[in-house]
Amino acid sequence: MSRKVAFYTLGCKLNYSETSTIGRQFKAAGFETVEFTDKADVYLINTCSVTDNADKKCRKVVKEALKHSPNAYIMIVGCYAQLKPKEISEIPGVDIVLGAAEKFQLIDYVKDFTKQPKTLVFNQPIEEAKEFVASYSYGDRTRTFLKVQDGCDYSCTFCTIPLARGSSRSDTIENIVKQAEEIAASGVKEIVLTGVNIGDFGIREGKREDRFFDLVKALDEVEGIERFRISSIEPNLLTNEIIEFVSTSKKFVPHFHIPLQSGSNKILGLMRRRYRRELYVERVAKIKEIMPDCCIGVDVIVGFPGESREDFIDTYNFLNDLNISYLHVFTYSERENTPAAEMDGSVPGSQRADRSKMLHILSDKKRRAFYETQVGKDAVVLFEGDHKDGIMNGFTENYVKVRAKYDPVAVNELRRVNLTGISPEGEVEVVELQEELHH
């Protein structure tokens, strides 16, 4: 009987790609992967430190795993495991905690998956995490997250990522192209490029060897992948040449996710961001000038220390006036060992919550307005396998979520469709599926 392993991933797309890579190591060691709700011999939980309540979430998932399989071996990896190994080792039921430098060699650290009286912790200082470990997600036939960069050399005052993942480092263009070709051979049609700071791509062993733009041009030539999507890129690293290339690209889609964090220059300064709002306005204007239908997503943090009501209103008005498509809103929460945690001007929790709510409403309004500009147009949709009540979903190139009558033949196919209206759920309706596209 082969042993069974189950995985649970908290956090970002990068974590998902890394969980998949660890999963392939377990497979090579003879394990069968099962659902988290099944009875497994080993549970691996990949944690996150960015979202609030990392400790609470980790405890909850451990408890859940032991409910399904009381004698299972519990392994914890990820950002939270690097930052707080001792805290995690005290969670009842945890058998091993592995830091950033150790997580990809986990099979070496565990001899036979037998529970020991004491939790094992392998966690070197983050400076030791120098190696780039290639990763991509699998399991979703439609799209794959491909890791091209890891770590960060920026020192934003609110962020623990450099403490959890180390300095910026990347794979070679040649290796990434090879992985993209492997992914294409598996039948996946869309690759999402991910990393901690992907615009900073090109650093190997501390030296800059390539640029992100060089990678984009190389991937555009990969056969078999229909779409590349850039997951998130800093405004100061999103150059005009990247924007112009995407506008004429065969494969890169018109969708950018560009972190802003605040629309107030005062707060951007306190955050130690590497741009001011004027640059952000320039980037959005440039994109919309050459790609009017491009989707632009924005990250924004509310309740940062020192953010007065005026600063928040400044951010709100700034976002309201920008030609963007949706927001990802984060409520600021204090992180140990970050400069922001020591700053004056803490914003009360109730005010943080109110500001978050206002921006969530603004995001819904922006998304609706963007979707309305797309109604009546023809678009190319990649349909996904999940379906409910006879309805399937998919995304256009410019990230409009559409719904159509379920057709098993259309799954994981690119179809030219006409966008006919907006459903009560806020998705764009497709009346007719036209023929699949052959490239």
C-alpha angles and dihedrals in degrees: 000000000000117000118249129231130189129193135210121188125198121190136005139015089257089061090051092053091049094047088055091052091050087048090058089054090054090049090052088051090057100262125143115222115228135177117278089244091057125087107269134179092217130028120195117196117194107202137205131212100191100076121065123264097030089159094049093047093048092050091048094051092047090051091049092051092051090049089060095040116012096191097043122132109246120209124186123198136155139070097320090049089056094047102040110020094149093051091051093045088061094058106108112253099020111132104180138012119199126192130217096277093046106042096087092051094048095127087061092054096051115062105184107345093248116150115251126206089246131044112253117228124193109177124145122191110281090247086074092063095090102129122093111226114200115230141171133173124242137181097074108091092201106052139011131202109226118196112220101162139022137193129019137247094194118101106211107176095233099048133098096181096101087051091048101039107021130222127345115281136157146195122249119268088239092057093046092050089050091052091047088054090050089051091049090052089057091061099254113146103194132047122194112203111222140180140129094268105000097176085066090061117142106060116127123172089351095305128103109240105160141012128238088242090060090053092049091052092048094049092049087070096054111121120226099025110102098189140027119192125192106224101205134337132185114247092235090055097044098093128194089246090058092048092047092047093051090051091062099027123128093216113013109095127224096255127108128179107201121182113226102164093185139016090209117090089207091059093042087057092050089048090051091232114170098234141038128235092262090067090050090054089051093051094050091046092050093050094047093045093060099025108032091175095049116129114230121194123192134204114213133176121210127199098027112167110278094021103139123195087259091054091051093048087049089056092044093052092044091054093042090056095045120096094236133138109219144346135231103209121202123188109221114247126182116257122198116247094020123118091232091062088064096046125113123239101058110190114230114251094242091056091048089053093048092050091048090052092050092052093046088056090047089051091054089049092049093048092049092049091049092048090050090058088057098051112109093025130111115242141173114244130193105210122215130220098239114096136169132189091358093304127115129192136216142161131247119225089264093052101257109153110228135186129209140166108286113264115172091204091060095055112117089003129117110238129184106228141171116241105223110174147324121278123224087256089059097252122128114252122227116203101186133027110213127200120305116259120249115204 
